[in-house]
Amino acid sequence: MRPPHPLKDIAAQAGLSEATVDRALHGRSNVSAAAVRAVEQAVLELDRQQSQLRLGARTVLVDVVMQAPARFTSAVRTALEAELAWVRPAAVRARFHLRERADVEELVETIDRVGSGGRTSQGLLLKAPDDPAIAAAVDRAAGRGIPVVTLVTDVPSSRRVAYVGLDNQQAGATAAFLVSRWLTPRGVGEGEGRRVLVTMSRSTFLGEHERVRAFEDELAVLRPEEPVLVVSDADGLDAATGDLVGAALDEEPGVCAVYSVGGGNRATLAELRRRGRRVEAYVAHDLDEDNVALLRSGAIDAVIHHDLQSDCRRAVRQVLRHHRLVSGAPLTVPASLEIITRYNLPTRWIDPA
C-alpha cells in the first residue's frame, strides 16, 4: 500500500521512526496500539494541513501542548489549522498534544519529549500552569533550540520567547464593570448574604489568576457591598464544575451573579436551576459552541472574547521570527478583547434559522 503522505512526514508528525510507521501502515506485528493511534492521528493532521504545504518551501513543525477542556482545545485546533494555509514564507505543520486533565509531571514529560529522542520540532505553543517545574521544562526546550510561545496563559519566569493572548487584568476588570452595571442596587440592610460567584478551571493558570484578582479589585471599588465567592480546580469540566458549584451554592445560597473564568457554564447553570436560583448577571469567557448556544438562549449575558485565529497567527509568527524567517524579534503584544452578547454574535455564529 502506498503511504498517504511521505513516510518521513508521517514519522515526523507522529514522533515515531519511519520503520514503526511503515509497520503500522501495513498492519504488521510488533506495533503497539498507541503507535497505531499516533500514526492515524498524524495522517489525519497531515490531511487537514496538506493544502498549505508547498514544494520547495521550508517546513516548520510546531508542537502544540495544551491542558484545557476539549471544547477549547478543539476551537484552538480549528483556528490554528485554518491559519496555517496562509502562513508565509514557510510551510508550517502542527502536531497536537492535548489533555483535558493532567498533572504537572505529565505536562513536563510531554514538553521534554518535544524536540528530543529524534523528534524534530521547530517550535512549541504551550498552555500550561505557571509552575516551577513547567518553567524548568520550558527552559530545557529553549536549551534544545525550540522557541516556546505561551498561549492564553503565561509562564513568565521561563525562557519562553513570547506570550500571546488577552491582557487578563483588563479582562477581569471589564467583567467587574459589566457585573456591577447589571446588578440591581440595594439599600442599607437589603440583600444581606448576596455573593458574586467566580468559577476558575485551575488556580495555577496565571491568566485565570490575573483575571480573578483584577475582577475582585475592581468590583470592590464599583460594588463594595457585593463580596466574591471563588471556586476552583475543576479543570473547566462540566461534571467537576457542577460538583464544586453545587457545594458552594449549598453553603452560600445568596449568589446573585456569576463570572465564569474557566468554563463549565452548562453545569453551573444546571446547579442554579436545580436550586431555583436566577442570577442578575452572568459573564463568561471564550466564544465556543456551548457559550454561543447559552448566549442565544439568554442563559448568559455576555462573553469576553478574543479572536483565537488571530492569536494563532501571532503565535506562529513569533516562532518564525525566532528562526529569522520573518523580520523582527519575538515579542508579547496582548490581544484586544470584545464583549459579545446575543445581539452582536460574529457572522459565522449567526443561526441561519
ZAMARGU-4260 file (C-alpha; in steps of 0.2 Angstrom, whole numbers, plus 5000, padded with zeros to 4 digits):
<rodrens>
0) 5000/5000/5000 | 5007/5017/4995 | 5008/5028/5011 | 4995/5043/5010 | 5010/5055/5013
5) 5029/5053/5013 | 5034/5041/5026 | 5046/5054/5033 | 5032/5067/5035 | 5021/5054/5044
10) 5035/5049/5055 | 5040/5067/5060 | 5021/5071/5063 | 5019/5056/5074 | 5036/5057/5083
15) 5040/5039/5078 | 5053/5031/5067 | 5049/5028/5049 | 5051/5009/5052 | 5037/5009/5065
20) 5026/5020/5054 | 5029/5008/5039 | 5024/4993/5050 | 5008/5002/5057 | 5003/5007/5039
25) 5004/4989/5033 | 4997/4981/5048 | 5012/4971/5053 | 5016/4964/5070 | 5027/4972/5084
30) 5017/4989/5084 | 5009/4995/5099 | 4991/5001/5099 | 4997/5018/5105 | 5009/5019/5090
35) 4995/5014/5078 | 4984/5028/5085 | 4998/5041/5084 | 5000/5036/5065 | 4982/5038/5062
40) 4981/5055/5071 | 4997/5060/5061 | 4989/5056/5044 | 4973/5065/5049 | 4983/5080/5054
45) 4993/5080/5038 | 4977/5078/5028 | 4970/5094/5035 | 4986/5103/5033 | 4992/5097/5016
50) 4984/5112/5007 | 4997/5124/5013 | 5012/5113/5010 | 5022/5119/4995 | 5036/5111/4986
55) 5052/5120/4989 | 5047/5129/5004 | 5055/5126/5021 | 5044/5116/5033 | 5042/5121/5051
60) 5035/5109/5063 | 5027/5116/5078 | 5021/5106/5093 | 5005/5112/5102 | 5004/5106/5121
65) 4988/5111/5130 | 4979/5107/5146 | 4961/5113/5143 | 4943/5106/5141 | 4940/5098/5124
70) 4928/5112/5118 | 4943/5124/5120 | 4957/5114/5113 | 4945/5109/5098 | 4942/5128/5095
75) 4961/5131/5095 | 4965/5117/5084 | 4952/5123/5071 | 4959/5141/5072 | 4977/5136/5070
80) 4974/5124/5056 | 4963/5137/5047 | 4978/5149/5049 | 4992/5138/5043 | 4985/5138/5025
85) 4990/5157/5024 | 5007/5156/5033 | 5022/5163/5023 | 5036/5161/5019 | 5037/5144/5027
90) 5026/5129/5026 | 5020/5126/5044 | 5013/5110/5051 | 5006/5107/5068 | 5007/5092/5080
95) 4995/5092/5094 | 4997/5085/5112 | 4980/5090/5120 | 4974/5085/5138 | 4958/5089/5147
100) 4966/5084/5164 | 4985/5082/5168 | 4996/5084/5182 | 5012/5094/5181 | 5023/5079/5180
105) 5013/5073/5164 | 5014/5090/5156 | 5033/5091/5160 | 5036/5074/5152 | 5026/5080/5136
110) 5036/5096/5135 | 5053/5086/5137 | 5048/5074/5123 | 5046/5089/5111 | 5062/5090/5100
115) 5071/5076/5109 | 5074/5057/5105 | 5075/5061/5086 | 5058/5070/5086 | 5060/5086/5075
120) 5052/5102/5081 | 5055/5120/5077 | 5043/5127/5090 | 5031/5124/5104 | 5014/5133/5108
125) 5010/5130/5126 | 4995/5132/5138 | 5000/5125/5155 | 5000/5130/5173 | 5013/5143/5180
130) 5023/5131/5190 | 5042/5130/5193 | 5043/5113/5185 | 5034/5119/5170 | 5046/5134/5169
135) 5061/5122/5170 | 5054/5111/5156 | 5052/5127/5145 | 5070/5132/5149 | 5076/5114/5144
140) 5066/5116/5127 | 5074/5133/5124 | 5091/5124/5128 | 5087/5112/5114 | 5084/5127/5102
145) 5065/5126/5102 | 5056/5143/5104 | 5041/5142/5116 | 5026/5154/5115 | 5014/5153/5129
150) 4996/5154/5123 | 4981/5161/5133 | 4990/5160/5150 | 5009/5164/5153 | 5024/5156/5162
155) 5033/5172/5164 | 5048/5166/5174 | 5053/5154/5160 | 5063/5157/5144 | 5048/5157/5133
160) 5050/5169/5119 | 5033/5177/5119 | 5016/5177/5127 | 5000/5178/5115 | 4983/5180/5122
165) 4972/5193/5132 | 4978/5206/5144 | 4970/5196/5158 | 4970/5210/5170 | 4960/5221/5158
170) 4948/5206/5155 | 4944/5204/5174 | 4942/5222/5176 | 4930/5223/5162 | 4920/5208/5169
175) 4918/5218/5185 | 4912/5233/5176 | 4899/5223/5167 | 4893/5214/5183 | 4892/5230/5193
180) 4881/5238/5180 | 4869/5224/5179 | 4867/5221/5197 | 4851/5229/5205 | 4856/5242/5218
185) 4851/5238/5236 | 4848/5249/5251 | 4856/5248/5268 | 4852/5231/5276 | 4844/5224/5260
190) 4851/5208/5251 | 4862/5203/5265 | 4871/5187/5261 | 4872/5191/5242 | 4888/5184/5234
195) 4896/5185/5216 | 4901/5168/5211 | 4918/5166/5202 | 4922/5150/5194 | 4940/5145/5189
200) 4946/5130/5180 | 4963/5129/5189 | 4971/5142/5201 | 4988/5138/5195 | 4984/5145/5177
205) 4992/5163/5178 | 4980/5170/5166 | 4965/5165/5176 | 4973/5171/5192 | 4976/5188/5185
210) 4958/5189/5179 | 4951/5184/5196 | 4962/5196/5205 | 4958/5211/5194 | 4939/5206/5195
215) 4940/5206/5214 | 4949/5223/5215 | 4938/5232/5203 | 4922/5225/5210 | 4927/5231/5227
220) 4928/5248/5220 | 4912/5248/5210 | 4901/5237/5221 | 4910/5235/5238 | 4894/5228/5246
225) 4895/5213/5235 | 4908/5200/5241 | 4916/5187/5229 | 4915/5168/5232 | 4928/5159/5221
230) 4928/5140/5217 | 4942/5132/5208 | 4951/5117/5201 | 4938/5108/5191 | 4948/5110/5175
235) 4933/5118/5167 | 4925/5101/5165 | 4906/5100/5167 | 4904/5086/5180 | 4918/5093/5191
240) 4912/5111/5190 | 4894/5106/5194 | 4900/5097/5210 | 4910/5112/5216 | 4897/5125/5211
245) 4883/5114/5219 | 4893/5113/5236 | 4896/5132/5235 | 4878/5136/5232 | 4873/5125/5247
250) 4884/5135/5258 | 4880/5152/5250 | 4863/5152/5243 | 4863/5171/5240 | 4873/5170/5224
255) 4867/5185/5213 | 4879/5185/5199 | 4892/5174/5190 | 4909/5177/5182 | 4915/5161/5174
260) 4933/5162/5171 | 4936/5144/5167 | 4921/5137/5158 | 4909/5123/5163 | 4894/5135/5161
265) 4881/5122/5157 | 4885/5114/5173 | 4885/5130/5183 | 4868/5135/5176 | 4861/5117/5179
270) 4865/5119/5198 | 4857/5136/5199 | 4841/5130/5191 | 4841/5115/5202 | 4840/5127/5217
275) 4828/5139/5209 | 4841/5152/5208 | 4841/5165/5194 | 4856/5177/5194 | 4856/5195/5188
280) 4872/5194/5178 | 4882/5181/5170 | 4898/5184/5161 | 4909/5171/5153 | 4925/5169/5143
285) 4928/5162/5125 | 4915/5160/5111 | 4914/5141/5109 | 4899/5132/5104 | 4892/5130/5122
290) 4893/5148/5126 | 4886/5153/5109 | 4871/5142/5112 | 4869/5149/5130 | 4870/5167/5123
295) 4857/5164/5111 | 4845/5157/5124 | 4848/5171/5136 | 4856/5160/5149 | 4871/5170/5150
300) 4873/5189/5147 | 4890/5192/5139 | 4906/5183/5133 | 4923/5191/5134 | 4930/5185/5118
305) 4947/5187/5109 | 4950/5180/5091 | 4959/5163/5093 | 4963/5163/5074 | 4972/5180/5076
310) 4981/5173/5092 | 4987/5158/5082 | 4993/5169/5068 | 5003/5179/5080 | 5010/5164/5090
315) 5016/5156/5074 | 5024/5172/5068 | 5034/5173/5084 | 5041/5156/5080 | 5045/5161/5063
320) 5053/5177/5069 | 5064/5167/5081 | 5070/5157/5066 | 5073/5173/5056 | 5061/5168/5043
325) 5051/5184/5045 | 5058/5201/5051 | 5058/5207/5069 | 5061/5199/5086 | 5048/5188/5096
330) 5038/5200/5107 | 5022/5200/5118 | 5008/5210/5112 | 4991/5207/5121 | 4976/5203/5111
335) 4961/5215/5110 | 4945/5209/5119 | 4927/5210/5113 | 4911/5210/5123 | 4899/5198/5114
340) 4881/5197/5118 | 4867/5188/5108 | 4864/5204/5098 | 4882/5205/5091 | 4887/5187/5088
345) 4900/5186/5074 | 4893/5181/5057 | 4899/5163/5057 | 4889/5160/5073 | 4873/5168/5067
350) 4859/5155/5067 | 4853/5154/5049 | 4835/5150/5056
</rodrens>
